[in-house]
Amino acid sequence: MEIEFTHRPSFTHLVVQLETGESIVAEPGAMVGHSPTISVETGTSRDGIISSAKSMLGGESLVANTFTAEGGPGQVTFAPPTPGDVMAQELDDETLYTTDGAFLAATPEIDIDSEFGGLKSVLGEASLVPLALRGSGTAVIDAYGGLERLDLDAGESYVLDNENLIAWDDEVDFSTRRVGGLKSTLFSGEGLVFEFTGPGTAWYQTRDMDGLVDVIAPRLPSDN
């Protein structure tokens, strides 16, 4: 399997070359196109690729598409729903946690899990539906805007807004808190933040989708 990124960093396009028998799992709606030799299977589970596939909000099943080169080598192309950058992270018996919407694709060796203990209650306050990408293989995540990597040394800390947080590894520690009281939260535009403490790594996006909505919404035609 070969992975290539084109049109970086603003409109990143993921191009995957598959040899016969190879597969890649992707978020529904991410596919741009594929060779005729590629078969597509949609489901909530496939040979253990996706386990415990229930989201924390509403109990809906996590659905993914599996693309397999069956009739010979072939190509699959993907693109995230928002303009921005995409990265591939190699995992070696590790776990990468991602926020909802950041997962784009992964190799079949990666187990995609949305049921992982205490994180449910901690992140539920932030209205996040996180995924745990576990195992050895390649995980691909996307961002709205640029994608920044934050490497923290032991004891070093950094605070990220929950709307900009994209992913973090299983080594870094974190806690959540609200910025200020109710009044300052409402009028400052700031709300819940994550404080990460090293050693470990977190990734964040340089733009905030809710911020874009706030700018556009007042300019939309309305009957009211």
C-alpha positions in Angstrom: 0.0 0.0 0.0 1.2 3.5 -0.9 -0.3 6.7 0.5 0.1 10.1 -1.1 -1.2 13.6 -0.3 -1.9 16.1 -3.0 -3.2 19.7 -2.9 -1.7 20.3 0.6 -2.3 22.1 2.8 -5.6 23.8 2.1 -7.5 21.2 0.1 -5.7 18.0 0.8 -6.6 15.0 -1.2 -5.6 11.4 -0.1 -4.5 9.0 -2.8 -4.1 5.3 -1.8 -2.6 2.7 -4.1 -3.7 -0.8 -3.1 -2.1 -4.1 -4.2 -4.4 -7.1 -4.9 -5.9 -8.2 -1.6 -5.1 -5.0 0.3 -7.8 -2.9 2.0 -8.4 0.4 3.6 -11.2 1.6 5.9 -12.7 5.1 5.5 -15.3 7.4 6.9 -18.6 7.3 4.9 -18.7 10.1 2.4 -14.9 10.5 2.2 -14.5 8.7 -1.1 -13.9 10.8 -4.2 -13.3 7.9 -6.6 -11.7 4.5 -7.2 -10.5 2.1 -9.8 -12.9 -0.6 -11.2 -10.8 -3.2 -9.5 -11.9 -1.9 -6.1 -14.8 -3.4 -4.2 -16.6 -1.4 -1.5 -18.3 -2.9 1.6 -20.3 -0.8 4.1 -21.0 -2.0 7.6 -20.5 -1.7 11.3 -18.0 -4.5 11.6 -15.7 -6.5 9.4 -13.3 -9.1 10.7 -12.8 -7.1 13.9 -11.8 -3.8 12.1 -14.5 -1.9 14.0 -15.4 -3.0 17.6 -17.8 -1.7 20.2 -19.1 0.5 17.5 -21.7 2.6 19.4 -21.3 6.3 19.6 -21.8 7.9 23.0 -24.5 10.3 21.7 -27.7 8.5 20.8 -26.2 5.0 20.6 -26.0 5.1 16.8 -23.7 2.7 15.1 -20.4 3.7 13.8 -20.4 2.9 10.1 -17.3 2.8 7.8 -16.6 1.7 4.3 -14.0 -0.9 3.5 -12.2 -0.6 0.1 -10.5 -3.8 -1.2 -8.5 -4.4 -4.3 -10.0 -7.6 -5.5 -9.7 -7.6 -9.3 -6.1 -6.5 -9.3 -4.2 -3.5 -8.0 -6.2 -0.2 -7.9 -6.4 3.3 -6.6 -8.8 4.9 -4.1 -9.0 8.7 -3.5 -10.5 10.4 -0.4 -11.1 14.0 0.7 -12.3 15.3 4.0 -15.6 17.3 4.2 -13.9 20.6 5.1 -11.0 22.4 3.5 -7.8 21.7 5.4 -4.8 19.5 5.9 -4.6 15.7 6.4 -2.0 13.6 8.2 -1.0 9.9 8.4 0.1 8.6 11.8 2.0 5.3 12.1 1.0 3.3 15.1 3.1 0.5 16.6 0.9 -1.3 19.2 -0.3 2.2 20.2 -3.5 4.2 20.6 -4.4 7.4 19.0 -7.5 9.3 20.3 -9.3 11.5 17.8 -12.3 13.9 18.2 -15.5 13.3 16.3 -15.1 14.1 12.6 -11.3 13.9 12.6 -11.1 10.3 11.5 -10.7 9.9 7.7 -9.2 6.5 7.1 -7.1 3.6 8.5 -5.5 0.4 7.5 -7.5 -2.8 8.5 -5.0 -3.6 11.3 -6.3 -0.6 13.2 -9.1 -1.3 15.6 -11.6 1.6 15.7 -13.4 1.8 19.1 -15.7 4.4 20.6 -16.3 2.7 23.9 -13.4 3.3 26.2 -14.1 3.7 29.9 -13.9 7.0 31.8 -13.2 9.1 28.7 -16.9 8.9 27.9 -17.9 11.0 30.9 -15.0 13.3 30.7 -15.4 14.2 27.0 -19.2 14.1 27.1 -19.1 17.5 28.7 -17.3 18.8 25.7 -19.9 17.4 23.3 -17.1 15.2 21.8 -17.6 11.7 20.4 -14.0 10.5 20.5 -12.6 7.4 18.8 -9.7 5.3 20.0 -7.6 4.0 17.1 -5.6 1.1 18.4 -3.1 -1.4 17.1 -0.2 -1.4 14.5 -0.8 0.3 11.2 -1.6 3.7 9.6 -4.3 6.1 10.8 -5.3 9.1 8.8 -7.0 12.2 10.3 -8.1 15.5 8.9 -8.4 19.1 10.1 -10.4 22.2 9.3 -7.5 24.5 8.3 -3.9 23.7 9.2 -2.9 20.8 11.3 -0.4 21.5 14.1 1.6 19.0 16.2 2.2 19.8 19.8 5.1 17.8 21.3 5.3 18.2 25.1 8.2 17.3 27.3 7.7 15.7 30.8 5.9 18.2 33.0 5.3 20.6 30.2 1.7 21.7 29.7 -0.4 23.5 27.1 -4.1 24.5 26.9 -6.2 23.9 23.8 -9.8 25.0 23.1 -12.1 22.0 22.6 -13.1 23.2 19.2 -9.5 23.1 17.9 -8.5 19.8 19.5 -8.1 17.0 16.9 -6.1 14.1 18.4 -3.8 13.0 21.2 -1.7 10.0 21.9 -2.0 7.5 24.8 1.0 8.9 26.7 0.0 12.5 27.3 -2.2 13.3 30.3 -5.1 15.8 30.1 -7.8 17.5 32.1 -10.8 19.6 31.1 -12.1 22.8 32.6 -14.3 25.7 31.8 -12.8 29.2 31.2 -14.2 31.6 33.7 -17.8 31.8 35.0 -21.0 31.6 33.1 -21.0 35.3 32.1 -17.5 35.3 30.8 -18.1 32.0 29.0 -21.1 33.4 27.2 -19.6 36.7 26.2 -15.9 35.8 25.6 -16.6 33.1 23.0 -14.5 30.7 25.1 -15.9 27.6 26.8 -14.3 24.3 27.6 -10.6 23.8 27.3 -8.2 20.8 27.5 -5.0 21.1 29.4 -2.4 18.6 28.2 0.7 17.7 30.2 3.7 15.8 28.8 5.4 13.7 27.9 3.2 13.1 24.9 1.7 14.7 21.7 -1.5 16.4 20.8 -2.7 17.7 17.5 -5.0 20.7 16.8 -6.6 22.4 13.9 -6.0 26.1 13.2 -9.6 26.9 12.4 -12.9 26.4 14.3 -16.0 25.3 12.4 -18.4 26.8 15.0 -16.6 30.1 14.6 -17.2 30.0 10.9 -20.9 29.3 11.4 -21.1 32.2 13.8 -19.7 34.5 11.2 -21.9 33.2 8.4 -25.2 32.7 10.2 -26.2 36.4 10.7 -25.6 37.0 7.0 -28.0 34.3 5.8 -31.4 35.3 4.5 -34.2 34.7 7.0 -37.9 35.0 7.2 -37.6 36.0 10.8 
